Amino acid sequence: MSELATFGGGCFWCLDAAFRQLRGVEKVVSGYSGGKRPNPTYEQVCSGATGHAEVTQITFDPNIVSYRDLLGVLFTIHDPTTLNRQGGDIGTQYRSVIFYHSQEQLAAAKEVIAELEREKVWDEPIITELAPFSVFYPAEDYHQDYFNKNPNQPYCAAIVAPKVSKVRKAYFDRLVRT
């Protein structure tokens, strides 16, 4: 039985590319969640006025890849200590957020965050928002699988590619074999 995970951690192109690599991930959709405006456009979300975060919604088989593994990837590819920004991407749409789909997911997120805090992975405290999932709006078609379709685009080459490489190194044993 498949499950859903919905994460925000900066630009959804980065998240999308990272999660597509994992065995057990059945589907990855970039989109928007956590705001007030129904069916927002990319331009509306980028304005910061909708309250939505850029997110990636992942359909996964928990018998192959665990939710905790997905959380591990999320915390590998973004900085959960910066409020409403990732690198040069600034605004609430780039916030670090986990939209949990169950109490089990909430508990797992709290456990992983507590472990990372204990291990002092970052110098600053983790400020990742934990919020119940309510609604997800898929982003426009051109945002889906953006990195694989546009690997030489400057943002992809400079920002996305290093994150993808980091996941490949840290999660080598869990990658889709092609």
N, C-alpha and C positions, 0 to 999 in steps of 0.2 A: 504494500500500500504506500503510495507516494505521499510526501509531506511538502509543505511550503515553508520557505524562509524568506524574509523580506528585510534587506539591509540597506542602509545609507552610509556612505563613507567617502564623500567627495563626488567627483564626476562619475556618473554611472558607466561610462566607457571603460574605466579601470576595473570596476567590480565585475562587469559583464565578462570582460576578457579573462579575468582570473578564475572565475567560477566555472566557465565553460571547459576548462582543462581537466576537471576532476571526474574520475570514475564515479558513477552513481548519480551524477547530476544529469537529469533528464531534459531539463528545459531552463533557459535563462531569458528573462524578459526585462529590459530596461524600462523604467517608468517613473511615476510620481506617487507619493503617498504622504499622509500626515498633514494635509492642508485643508482648506475650506472650500476652494473653488472646484466644482465638478468639471471633469473633462478638460483639465488645463492643457495649454499648449506649451511647448518648450520655451517660447519667448515669454509667456506669462510667468512660468516658474522661475526663469532666469531673472525676472524683474524683482523677485523676492516678495511680491505682493500676495501670492497665493497661499503661502505658508507650507507648501509642499517641499519635501526633500527629493532630490534625485535618488532613486533607489534601484536596486536590482531584486527582482523576485525570482527565486530559485525553486524549481520543482526537483525534488531529490528522492532517491530510494534510501531510507535509513538503514536498510540491511547492507548497503554497500558503502555509504558515506554518512557519518553521523552528523547531527546538528552541531555538536561540539567541534568537529573537524571544520565545518563551515565557519563557525565562529573563529577558529584559529586562523583560517585564511583571511577573514575580514580584518582581524587585528594584525595580521602580517602586512597588509597592503595599505593601511591608512593610519594616520596619527589620531588616536582617540582622545588626545589631550587638548586639542585646539578647538575653541568654540566657533562654530559656524565658518569653518574654513579648512581647506586642505591645500597646502602650498599657496599658489597664486589664486586659487579658486576661493572667493570670499562671498559669504551670504548664507542665510539660513537654509537655502536649498542644498548646501554642501555639508550640512551638519552630520555628525556621527550619530547614527540612530539604529536601533534594533526594534523593528515592529514584530512583536512576538505573537504567534498564532495559538499558543496554549500556555497553561501554567508551567508545563514541563520546559518549554522553551525559555520562559522567563527565568525559571530556576537555573537552567544551564547557563544563561547569559550572566546572571549574577555570580555564579560560581567561577566562570572563566574570568570575569572582570576582577573578582577578589583574588584569584590566583595571580593574575598579571600585576595587580597592585602589590601583593606580597613579594613577588619576585623583583619588583622595582624595575620593570622593563622600560618604563619611561620616567624621566625626572619629575614630570608634572602629574597630577592626578588625572585619572580617566574620567571624562565628562560625557561619555556616550549616553544618549537618551534611551531609556527603555520605555516603550509605549505599546499599548495593545493595538494590534492590527485592526484597521477598520475598512479601508478601501484602497484599491490599487488601480491606477490608470496607466495603461501601456503608453510608452513614448511613441513618437512618430516612427514609421518604418525605418527611416534612414539612420536612426540611433541603434537599431538592433544589430548585434554582432559587429559593431562599428570598427573595432580594432582589427579584426580579421579581414574586413573589407577595405580598410584604409591604413595599412601598417606603415606607410611612408608619409602619412599626414604628419606635419611637425609636432603636434600635441601628442599623437600616438607614439611617435619615435622617441620623444624626449621624456614623456611622463608615463604613458601606459606600458610601453615595452619593458622598462626596468621593473615595474611591479609584477608583470607577467613572469619575468625571469626569476624574481625573488620567490614567487609561488612555485615555479618549476623546481627550484633548488630545494626549498623547504618541504615540499610535498611530492617529491619525485616518485615515491612508491605508490602514490594515489592518483597518478595522472592517467588520462585516457591514452591508450597505446594506439598509435596510428600506423 
